[in-house]
Amino acid sequence: MPSCPHRNLLLLETPAPRLRCRHCHLTIRADELDGGPCPECYEASGQRRYDFETLASRDAGVQYRCEDCGTLIRVK
């Protein structure tokens, strides 16, 4: 089977940081939260809780995807 030369690469966006609520443990992207309270806590109890912890990012570096074969290429 011939190997793909990976000449048609697409730069993939870096994922937004993820936050976890310290009360209900909801995990949400920081850009979805937009500085507001935890939507799960607010819906369940009506309390506006802003106590979040930042989760460690697993993917450090830049990612590309070959449009010809679909291979993901990570550059750290």
mmCIF file as gemmi writes it, N, C-alpha and C atoms, coordinates in Angstrom:
data_model
loop_
_atom_site.group_PDB
_atom_site.id
_atom_site.type_symbol
_atom_site.label_atom_id
_atom_site.label_alt_id
_atom_site.label_comp_id
_atom_site.label_asym_id
_atom_site.label_entity_id
_atom_site.label_seq_id
_atom_site.pdbx_PDB_ins_code
_atom_site.Cartn_x
_atom_site.Cartn_y
_atom_site.Cartn_z
_atom_site.occupancy
_atom_site.B_iso_or_equiv
_atom_site.pdbx_formal_charge
_atom_site.auth_seq_id
_atom_site.auth_asym_id
_atom_site.pdbx_PDB_model_num
ATOM 1 N N . MET Axp A 1 ? 0.851 -1.171 0 1 0 ? 1 A 1
ATOM 2 C CA . MET Axp A 1 ? 0 0 0 1 0 ? 1 A 1
ATOM 3 C C . MET Axp A 1 ? 0.902 1.24 0 1 0 ? 1 A 1
ATOM 4 N N . PRO Axp A 2 ? 0.736 2.164 -0.958 1 0 ? 2 A 1
ATOM 5 C CA . PRO Axp A 2 ? 1.596 3.347 -1.024 1 0 ? 2 A 1
ATOM 6 C C . PRO Axp A 2 ? 1.32 4.298 0.141 1 0 ? 2 A 1
ATOM 7 N N . SER Axp A 3 ? 2.371 4.971 0.576 1 0 ? 3 A 1
ATOM 8 C CA . SER Axp A 3 ? 2.273 5.92 1.686 1 0 ? 3 A 1
ATOM 9 C C . SER Axp A 3 ? 1.817 7.288 1.175 1 0 ? 3 A 1
ATOM 10 N N . CYS Axp A 4 ? 1.001 7.983 1.953 1 0 ? 4 A 1
ATOM 11 C CA . CYS Axp A 4 ? 0.518 9.314 1.588 1 0 ? 4 A 1
ATOM 12 C C . CYS Axp A 4 ? 1.623 10.333 1.859 1 0 ? 4 A 1
ATOM 13 N N . PRO Axp A 5 ? 1.9 11.242 0.942 1 0 ? 5 A 1
ATOM 14 C CA . PRO Axp A 5 ? 2.949 12.256 1.172 1 0 ? 5 A 1
ATOM 15 C C . PRO Axp A 5 ? 2.492 13.425 2.055 1 0 ? 5 A 1
ATOM 16 N N . HIS Axp A 6 ? 1.227 13.46 2.464 1 0 ? 6 A 1
ATOM 17 C CA . HIS Axp A 6 ? 0.662 14.503 3.343 1 0 ? 6 A 1
ATOM 18 C C . HIS Axp A 6 ? 0.946 15.903 2.808 1 0 ? 6 A 1
ATOM 19 N N . ARG Axp A 7 ? 0.589 16.174 1.589 1 0 ? 7 A 1
ATOM 20 C CA . ARG Axp A 7 ? 0.83 17.483 0.977 1 0 ? 7 A 1
ATOM 21 C C . ARG Axp A 7 ? -0.372 18.423 1.106 1 0 ? 7 A 1
ATOM 22 N N . ASN Axp A 8 ? -1.534 17.898 1.457 1 0 ? 8 A 1
ATOM 23 C CA . ASN Axp A 8 ? -2.749 18.689 1.551 1 0 ? 8 A 1
ATOM 24 C C . ASN Axp A 8 ? -3.173 18.746 3.027 1 0 ? 8 A 1
ATOM 25 N N . LEU Axp A 9 ? -2.533 19.64 3.814 1 0 ? 9 A 1
ATOM 26 C CA . LEU Axp A 9 ? -2.761 19.709 5.256 1 0 ? 9 A 1
ATOM 27 C C . LEU Axp A 9 ? -3.712 20.839 5.623 1 0 ? 9 A 1
ATOM 28 N N . LEU Axp A 10 ? -4.528 20.581 6.637 1 0 ? 10 A 1
ATOM 29 C CA . LEU Axp A 10 ? -5.461 21.568 7.178 1 0 ? 10 A 1
ATOM 30 C C . LEU Axp A 10 ? -5.084 21.816 8.63 1 0 ? 10 A 1
ATOM 31 N N . LEU Axp A 11 ? -4.849 23.085 8.996 1 0 ? 11 A 1
ATOM 32 C CA . LEU Axp A 11 ? -4.528 23.45 10.371 1 0 ? 11 A 1
ATOM 33 C C . LEU Axp A 11 ? -5.804 23.371 11.208 1 0 ? 11 A 1
ATOM 34 N N . LEU Axp A 12 ? -5.762 22.617 12.298 1 0 ? 12 A 1
ATOM 35 C CA . LEU Axp A 12 ? -6.918 22.474 13.19 1 0 ? 12 A 1
ATOM 36 C C . LEU Axp A 12 ? -6.816 23.492 14.317 1 0 ? 12 A 1
ATOM 37 N N . GLU Axp A 13 ? -7.953 24.017 14.741 1 0 ? 13 A 1
ATOM 38 C CA . GLU Axp A 13 ? -7.987 25.006 15.817 1 0 ? 13 A 1
ATOM 39 C C . GLU Axp A 13 ? -7.598 24.371 17.147 1 0 ? 13 A 1
ATOM 40 N N . THR Axp A 14 ? -6.946 25.163 17.983 1 0 ? 14 A 1
ATOM 41 C CA . THR Axp A 14 ? -6.614 24.726 19.332 1 0 ? 14 A 1
ATOM 42 C C . THR Axp A 14 ? -7.9 24.743 20.155 1 0 ? 14 A 1
ATOM 43 N N . PRO Axp A 15 ? -8.227 23.648 20.852 1 0 ? 15 A 1
ATOM 44 C CA . PRO Axp A 15 ? -9.462 23.645 21.629 1 0 ? 15 A 1
ATOM 45 C C . PRO Axp A 15 ? -9.42 24.648 22.778 1 0 ? 15 A 1
ATOM 46 N N . ALA Axp A 16 ? -10.58 25.217 23.086 1 0 ? 16 A 1
ATOM 47 C CA . ALA Axp A 16 ? -10.691 26.179 24.185 1 0 ? 16 A 1
ATOM 48 C C . ALA Axp A 16 ? -10.449 25.46 25.514 1 0 ? 16 A 1
ATOM 49 N N . PRO Axp A 17 ? -9.917 26.172 26.512 1 0 ? 17 A 1
ATOM 50 C CA . PRO Axp A 17 ? -9.713 25.559 27.83 1 0 ? 17 A 1
ATOM 51 C C . PRO Axp A 17 ? -11.047 25.069 28.398 1 0 ? 17 A 1
ATOM 52 N N . ARG Axp A 18 ? -10.98 23.987 29.167 1 0 ? 18 A 1
ATOM 53 C CA . ARG Axp A 18 ? -12.187 23.429 29.772 1 0 ? 18 A 1
ATOM 54 C C . ARG Axp A 18 ? -12.174 23.719 31.267 1 0 ? 18 A 1
ATOM 55 N N . LEU Axp A 19 ? -13.359 23.995 31.795 1 0 ? 19 A 1
ATOM 56 C CA . LEU Axp A 19 ? -13.541 24.307 33.212 1 0 ? 19 A 1
ATOM 57 C C . LEU Axp A 19 ? -14.475 23.282 33.831 1 0 ? 19 A 1
ATOM 58 N N . ARG Axp A 20 ? -14.274 22.992 35.125 1 0 ? 20 A 1
ATOM 59 C CA . ARG Axp A 20 ? -15.168 22.076 35.843 1 0 ? 20 A 1
ATOM 60 C C . ARG Axp A 20 ? -15.701 22.775 37.075 1 0 ? 20 A 1
ATOM 61 N N . CYS Axp A 21 ? -17.02 22.74 37.245 1 0 ? 21 A 1
ATOM 62 C CA . CYS Axp A 21 ? -17.668 23.339 38.414 1 0 ? 21 A 1
ATOM 63 C C . CYS Axp A 21 ? -17.271 22.542 39.653 1 0 ? 21 A 1
ATOM 64 N N . ARG Axp A 22 ? -16.879 23.249 40.709 1 0 ? 22 A 1
ATOM 65 C CA . ARG Axp A 22 ? -16.461 22.58 41.943 1 0 ? 22 A 1
ATOM 66 C C . ARG Axp A 22 ? -17.652 22.027 42.737 1 0 ? 22 A 1
ATOM 67 N N . HIS Axp A 23 ? -18.874 22.397 42.355 1 0 ? 23 A 1
ATOM 68 C CA . HIS Axp A 23 ? -20.063 21.927 43.082 1 0 ? 23 A 1
ATOM 69 C C . HIS Axp A 23 ? -20.73 20.747 42.384 1 0 ? 23 A 1
ATOM 70 N N . CYS Axp A 24 ? -21.097 20.913 41.111 1 0 ? 24 A 1
ATOM 71 C CA . CYS Axp A 24 ? -21.832 19.856 40.402 1 0 ? 24 A 1
ATOM 72 C C . CYS Axp A 24 ? -20.942 19.063 39.449 1 0 ? 24 A 1
ATOM 73 N N . HIS Axp A 25 ? -19.688 19.502 39.264 1 0 ? 25 A 1
ATOM 74 C CA . HIS Axp A 25 ? -18.696 18.842 38.414 1 0 ? 25 A 1
ATOM 75 C C . HIS Axp A 25 ? -19.028 18.88 36.93 1 0 ? 25 A 1
ATOM 76 N N . LEU Axp A 26 ? -19.862 19.809 36.511 1 0 ? 26 A 1
ATOM 77 C CA . LEU Axp A 26 ? -20.123 20.017 35.09 1 0 ? 26 A 1
ATOM 78 C C . LEU Axp A 26 ? -18.83 20.443 34.417 1 0 ? 26 A 1
ATOM 79 N N . THR Axp A 27 ? -18.52 19.866 33.265 1 0 ? 27 A 1
ATOM 80 C CA . THR Axp A 27 ? -17.344 20.253 32.485 1 0 ? 27 A 1
ATOM 81 C C . THR Axp A 27 ? -17.839 21.001 31.262 1 0 ? 27 A 1
ATOM 82 N N . ILE Axp A 28 ? -17.283 22.2 31.039 1 0 ? 28 A 1
ATOM 83 C CA . ILE Axp A 28 ? -17.75 23.075 29.974 1 0 ? 28 A 1
ATOM 84 C C . ILE Axp A 28 ? -16.564 23.859 29.417 1 0 ? 28 A 1
ATOM 85 N N . ARG Axp A 29 ? -16.63 24.201 28.131 1 0 ? 29 A 1
ATOM 86 C CA . ARG Axp A 29 ? -15.574 25.021 27.531 1 0 ? 29 A 1
ATOM 87 C C . ARG Axp A 29 ? -15.693 26.443 28.067 1 0 ? 29 A 1
ATOM 88 N N . ALA Axp A 30 ? -14.546 27.098 28.261 1 0 ? 30 A 1
ATOM 89 C CA . ALA Axp A 30 ? -14.531 28.454 28.809 1 0 ? 30 A 1
ATOM 90 C C . ALA Axp A 30 ? -15.275 29.432 27.911 1 0 ? 30 A 1
ATOM 91 N N . ASP Axp A 31 ? -15.186 29.242 26.595 1 0 ? 31 A 1
ATOM 92 C CA . ASP Axp A 31 ? -15.886 30.163 25.693 1 0 ? 31 A 1
ATOM 93 C C . ASP Axp A 31 ? -17.401 29.962 25.732 1 0 ? 31 A 1
ATOM 94 N N . GLU Axp A 32 ? -17.878 28.782 26.094 1 0 ? 32 A 1
ATOM 95 C CA . GLU Axp A 32 ? -19.322 28.559 26.254 1 0 ? 32 A 1
ATOM 96 C C . GLU Axp A 32 ? -19.832 29.23 27.528 1 0 ? 32 A 1
ATOM 97 N N . LEU Axp A 33 ? -19.018 29.23 28.562 1 0 ? 33 A 1
ATOM 98 C CA . LEU Axp A 33 ? -19.407 29.816 29.841 1 0 ? 33 A 1
ATOM 99 C C . LEU Axp A 33 ? -19.428 31.338 29.752 1 0 ? 33 A 1
ATOM 100 N N . ASP Axp A 34 ? -18.461 31.921 29.067 1 0 ? 34 A 1
ATOM 101 C CA . ASP Axp A 34 ? -18.381 33.364 28.82 1 0 ? 34 A 1
ATOM 102 C C . ASP Axp A 34 ? -18.436 34.195 30.108 1 0 ? 34 A 1
ATOM 103 N N . GLY Axp A 35 ? -17.783 33.698 31.173 1 0 ? 35 A 1
ATOM 104 C CA . GLY Axp A 35 ? -17.707 34.455 32.418 1 0 ? 35 A 1
ATOM 105 C C . GLY Axp A 35 ? -18.95 34.384 33.289 1 0 ? 35 A 1
ATOM 106 N N . GLY Axp A 36 ? -19.953 33.663 32.882 1 0 ? 36 A 1
ATOM 107 C CA . GLY Axp A 36 ? -21.194 33.569 33.639 1 0 ? 36 A 1
ATOM 108 C C . GLY Axp A 36 ? -21.148 32.476 34.693 1 0 ? 36 A 1
ATOM 109 N N . PRO Axp A 37 ? -22.268 32.276 35.39 1 0 ? 37 A 1
ATOM 110 C CA . PRO Axp A 37 ? -22.326 31.232 36.42 1 0 ? 37 A 1
ATOM 111 C C . PRO Axp A 37 ? -22.466 29.847 35.796 1 0 ? 37 A 1
ATOM 112 N N . CYS Axp A 38 ? -22.325 28.829 36.606 1 0 ? 38 A 1
ATOM 113 C CA . CYS Axp A 38 ? -22.508 27.449 36.152 1 0 ? 38 A 1
ATOM 114 C C . CYS Axp A 38 ? -23.968 27.27 35.737 1 0 ? 38 A 1
ATOM 115 N N . PRO Axp A 39 ? -24.223 26.915 34.475 1 0 ? 39 A 1
ATOM 116 C CA . PRO Axp A 39 ? -25.611 26.778 34.028 1 0 ? 39 A 1
ATOM 117 C C . PRO Axp A 39 ? -26.346 25.613 34.696 1 0 ? 39 A 1
ATOM 118 N N . GLU Axp A 40 ? -25.641 24.559 35.029 1 0 ? 40 A 1
ATOM 119 C CA . GLU Axp A 40 ? -26.263 23.395 35.679 1 0 ? 40 A 1
ATOM 120 C C . GLU Axp A 40 ? -26.71 23.737 37.094 1 0 ? 40 A 1
ATOM 121 N N . CYS Axp A 41 ? -25.844 24.387 37.864 1 0 ? 41 A 1
ATOM 122 C CA . CYS Axp A 41 ? -26.203 24.79 39.236 1 0 ? 41 A 1
ATOM 123 C C . CYS Axp A 41 ? -27.35 25.802 39.218 1 0 ? 41 A 1
ATOM 124 N N . TYR Axp A 42 ? -27.289 26.729 38.277 1 0 ? 42 A 1
ATOM 125 C CA . TYR Axp A 42 ? -28.334 27.749 38.188 1 0 ? 42 A 1
ATOM 126 C C . TYR Axp A 42 ? -29.69 27.136 37.839 1 0 ? 42 A 1
ATOM 127 N N . GLU Axp A 43 ? -29.686 26.175 36.919 1 0 ? 43 A 1
ATOM 128 C CA . GLU Axp A 43 ? -30.947 25.532 36.532 1 0 ? 43 A 1
ATOM 129 C C . GLU Axp A 43 ? -31.495 24.641 37.646 1 0 ? 43 A 1
ATOM 130 N N . ALA Axp A 44 ? -30.618 23.92 38.344 1 0 ? 44 A 1
ATOM 131 C CA . ALA Axp A 44 ? -31.06 22.978 39.375 1 0 ? 44 A 1
ATOM 132 C C . ALA Axp A 44 ? -31.496 23.665 40.666 1 0 ? 44 A 1
ATOM 133 N N . SER Axp A 45 ? -30.729 24.691 41.108 1 0 ? 45 A 1
ATOM 134 C CA . SER Axp A 45 ? -31.019 25.273 42.419 1 0 ? 45 A 1
ATOM 135 C C . SER Axp A 45 ? -31.27 26.776 42.391 1 0 ? 45 A 1
ATOM 136 N N . GLY Axp A 46 ? -31.047 27.408 41.239 1 0 ? 46 A 1
ATOM 137 C CA . GLY Axp A 46 ? -31.233 28.849 41.156 1 0 ? 46 A 1
ATOM 138 C C . GLY Axp A 46 ? -30.066 29.645 41.716 1 0 ? 46 A 1
ATOM 139 N N . GLN Axp A 47 ? -29.005 28.959 42.159 1 0 ? 47 A 1
ATOM 140 C CA . GLN Axp A 47 ? -27.832 29.648 42.71 1 0 ? 47 A 1
ATOM 141 C C . GLN Axp A 47 ? -26.828 29.921 41.603 1 0 ? 47 A 1
ATOM 142 N N . ARG Axp A 48 ? -26.255 31.112 41.656 1 0 ? 48 A 1
ATOM 143 C CA . ARG Axp A 48 ? -25.229 31.489 40.672 1 0 ? 48 A 1
ATOM 144 C C . ARG Axp A 48 ? -23.865 31.177 41.281 1 0 ? 48 A 1
ATOM 145 N N . ARG Axp A 49 ? -23.264 30.104 40.795 1 0 ? 49 A 1
ATOM 146 C CA . ARG Axp A 49 ? -21.958 29.682 41.306 1 0 ? 49 A 1
ATOM 147 C C . ARG Axp A 49 ? -20.897 29.93 40.249 1 0 ? 49 A 1
ATOM 148 N N . TYR Axp A 50 ? -19.814 30.557 40.676 1 0 ? 50 A 1
ATOM 149 C CA . TYR Axp A 50 ? -18.721 30.923 39.776 1 0 ? 50 A 1
ATOM 150 C C . TYR Axp A 50 ? -17.422 30.201 40.134 1 0 ? 50 A 1
ATOM 151 N N . ASP Axp A 51 ? -17.503 29.163 40.948 1 0 ? 51 A 1
ATOM 152 C CA . ASP Axp A 51 ? -16.324 28.464 41.442 1 0 ? 51 A 1
ATOM 153 C C . ASP Axp A 51 ? -15.955 27.32 40.491 1 0 ? 51 A 1
ATOM 154 N N . PHE Axp A 52 ? -14.977 27.573 39.598 1 0 ? 52 A 1
ATOM 155 C CA . PHE Axp A 52 ? -14.555 26.598 38.596 1 0 ? 52 A 1
ATOM 156 C C . PHE Axp A 52 ? -13.081 26.298 38.745 1 0 ? 52 A 1
ATOM 157 N N . GLU Axp A 53 ? -12.679 25.1 38.342 1 0 ? 53 A 1
ATOM 158 C CA . GLU Axp A 53 ? -11.267 24.757 38.246 1 0 ? 53 A 1
ATOM 159 C C . GLU Axp A 53 ? -10.945 24.503 36.776 1 0 ? 53 A 1
ATOM 160 N N . THR Axp A 54 ? -9.744 24.896 36.368 1 0 ? 54 A 1
ATOM 161 C CA . THR Axp A 54 ? -9.309 24.703 34.986 1 0 ? 54 A 1
ATOM 162 C C . THR Axp A 54 ? -8.72 23.313 34.854 1 0 ? 54 A 1
ATOM 163 N N . LEU Axp A 55 ? -9.174 22.586 33.84 1 0 ? 55 A 1
ATOM 164 C CA . LEU Axp A 55 ? -8.659 21.243 33.59 1 0 ? 55 A 1
ATOM 165 C C . LEU Axp A 55 ? -7.402 21.334 32.731 1 0 ? 55 A 1
ATOM 166 N N . ALA Axp A 56 ? -6.464 20.44 32.979 1 0 ? 56 A 1
ATOM 167 C CA . ALA Axp A 56 ? -5.218 20.415 32.214 1 0 ? 56 A 1
ATOM 168 C C . ALA Axp A 56 ? -5.506 20.012 30.776 1 0 ? 56 A 1
ATOM 169 N N . SER Axp A 57 ? -4.859 20.689 29.861 1 0 ? 57 A 1
ATOM 170 C CA . SER Axp A 57 ? -5.028 20.4 28.441 1 0 ? 57 A 1
ATOM 171 C C . SER Axp A 57 ? -4.172 19.195 28.06 1 0 ? 57 A 1
ATOM 172 N N . ARG Axp A 58 ? -4.754 18.245 27.345 1 0 ? 58 A 1
ATOM 173 C CA . ARG Axp A 58 ? -4.02 17.06 26.912 1 0 ? 58 A 1
ATOM 174 C C . ARG Axp A 58 ? -3.242 17.321 25.632 1 0 ? 58 A 1
ATOM 175 N N . ASP Axp A 59 ? -3.757 18.183 24.798 1 0 ? 59 A 1
ATOM 176 C CA . ASP Axp A 59 ? -3.153 18.42 23.494 1 0 ? 59 A 1
ATOM 177 C C . ASP Axp A 59 ? -2.357 19.717 23.503 1 0 ? 59 A 1
ATOM 178 N N . ALA Axp A 60 ? -1.066 19.593 23.717 1 0 ? 60 A 1
ATOM 179 C CA . ALA Axp A 60 ? -0.202 20.769 23.644 1 0 ? 60 A 1
ATOM 180 C C . ALA Axp A 60 ? 0.437 20.788 22.262 1 0 ? 60 A 1
ATOM 181 N N . GLY Axp A 61 ? 0.45 21.929 21.656 1 0 ? 61 A 1
ATOM 182 C CA . GLY Axp A 61 ? 1.054 22.039 20.337 1 0 ? 61 A 1
ATOM 183 C C . GLY Axp A 61 ? 0.017 22.283 19.256 1 0 ? 61 A 1
ATOM 184 N N . VAL Axp A 62 ? 0.465 22.16 18.018 1 0 ? 62 A 1
ATOM 185 C CA . VAL Axp A 62 ? -0.357 22.436 16.849 1 0 ? 62 A 1
ATOM 186 C C . VAL Axp A 62 ? -0.751 21.116 16.203 1 0 ? 62 A 1
ATOM 187 N N . GLN Axp A 63 ? -1.976 21.059 15.665 1 0 ? 63 A 1
ATOM 188 C CA . GLN Axp A 63 ? -2.443 19.853 14.982 1 0 ? 63 A 1
ATOM 189 C C . GLN Axp A 63 ? -2.811 20.169 13.55 1 0 ? 63 A 1
ATOM 190 N N . TYR Axp A 64 ? -2.462 19.235 12.669 1 0 ? 64 A 1
ATOM 191 C CA . TYR Axp A 64 ? -2.844 19.298 11.265 1 0 ? 64 A 1
ATOM 192 C C . TYR Axp A 64 ? -3.557 18.005 10.913 1 0 ? 64 A 1
ATOM 193 N N . ARG Axp A 65 ? -4.455 18.072 9.918 1 0 ? 65 A 1
ATOM 194 C CA . ARG Axp A 65 ? -5.094 16.863 9.409 1 0 ? 65 A 1
ATOM 195 C C . ARG Axp A 65 ? -4.829 16.797 7.909 1 0 ? 65 A 1
ATOM 196 N N . CYS Axp A 66 ? -4.371 15.653 7.449 1 0 ? 66 A 1
ATOM 197 C CA . CYS Axp A 66 ? -4.161 15.453 6.025 1 0 ? 66 A 1
ATOM 198 C C . CYS Axp A 66 ? -5.525 15.277 5.37 1 0 ? 66 A 1
ATOM 199 N N . GLU Axp A 67 ? -5.839 16.125 4.416 1 0 ? 67 A 1
ATOM 200 C CA . GLU Axp A 67 ? -7.133 16.079 3.741 1 0 ? 67 A 1
ATOM 201 C C . GLU Axp A 67 ? -7.244 14.878 2.804 1 0 ? 67 A 1
ATOM 202 N N . ASP Axp A 68 ? -6.119 14.305 2.408 1 0 ? 68 A 1
ATOM 203 C CA . ASP Axp A 68 ? -6.144 13.168 1.493 1 0 ? 68 A 1
ATOM 204 C C . ASP Axp A 68 ? -6.393 11.842 2.207 1 0 ? 68 A 1
ATOM 205 N N . CYS Axp A 69 ? -5.715 11.622 3.36 1 0 ? 69 A 1
ATOM 206 C CA . CYS Axp A 69 ? -5.84 10.321 4.028 1 0 ? 69 A 1
ATOM 207 C C . CYS Axp A 69 ? -6.472 10.409 5.414 1 0 ? 69 A 1
ATOM 208 N N . GLY Axp A 70 ? -6.629 11.628 5.986 1 0 ? 70 A 1
ATOM 209 C CA . GLY Axp A 70 ? -7.284 11.794 7.284 1 0 ? 70 A 1
ATOM 210 C C . GLY Axp A 70 ? -6.365 11.645 8.488 1 0 ? 70 A 1
ATOM 211 N N . THR Axp A 71 ? -5.084 11.465 8.284 1 0 ? 71 A 1
ATOM 212 C CA . THR Axp A 71 ? -4.138 11.309 9.382 1 0 ? 71 A 1
ATOM 213 C C . THR Axp A 71 ? -4.004 12.609 10.174 1 0 ? 71 A 1
ATOM 214 N N . LEU Axp A 72 ? -3.985 12.501 11.521 1 0 ? 72 A 1
ATOM 215 C CA . LEU Axp A 72 ? -3.734 13.658 12.367 1 0 ? 72 A 1
ATOM 216 C C . LEU Axp A 72 ? -2.245 13.746 12.651 1 0 ? 72 A 1
ATOM 217 N N . ILE Axp A 73 ? -1.691 14.945 12.48 1 0 ? 73 A 1
ATOM 218 C CA . ILE Axp A 73 ? -0.265 15.181 12.705 1 0 ? 73 A 1
ATOM 219 C C . ILE Axp A 73 ? -0.148 16.229 13.797 1 0 ? 73 A 1
ATOM 220 N N . ARG Axp A 74 ? 0.547 15.874 14.898 1 0 ? 74 A 1
ATOM 221 C CA . ARG Axp A 74 ? 0.74 16.79 16.025 1 0 ? 74 A 1
ATOM 222 C C . ARG Axp A 74 ? 2.176 17.282 16.035 1 0 ? 74 A 1
ATOM 223 N N . VAL Axp A 75 ? 2.332 18.59 16.178 1 0 ? 75 A 1
ATOM 224 C CA . VAL Axp A 75 ? 3.651 19.202 16.273 1 0 ? 75 A 1
ATOM 225 C C . VAL Axp A 75 ? 3.718 19.873 17.635 1 0 ? 75 A 1
ATOM 226 N N . LYS Axp A 76 ? 4.628 19.429 18.476 1 0 ? 76 A 1
ATOM 227 C CA . LYS Axp A 76 ? 4.706 19.986 19.84 1 0 ? 76 A 1
ATOM 228 C C . LYS Axp A 76 ? 5.76 21.023 19.95 1 0 ? 76 A 1
